[in-house]
Amino acid sequence: MDDRKAEIMRKVRAYGIMKDPQWLNNPDDPVPLWVLLEALVEVMERIEPPHLPYD
């Protein structure tokens, strides 16, 4: 694994975006689309929480 992938995996673990250890331990393996989408939704909810008032 190169340095770029190692840094990305370190950030994913630190932020807790992806919780499935099967995919965290094998960064060179392709992940299913649902794993990627779940991580994206998690990031979007952190940036813009769904339950904020509009005021």
Summary of the structure (lengths in Angstrom):
residues: 55
radius of gyration: 13.5
end to end distance: 46.4
largest distance: 46.4
contacts: 97
relative contact order: 0.14
helix: 58%
strand: 0%
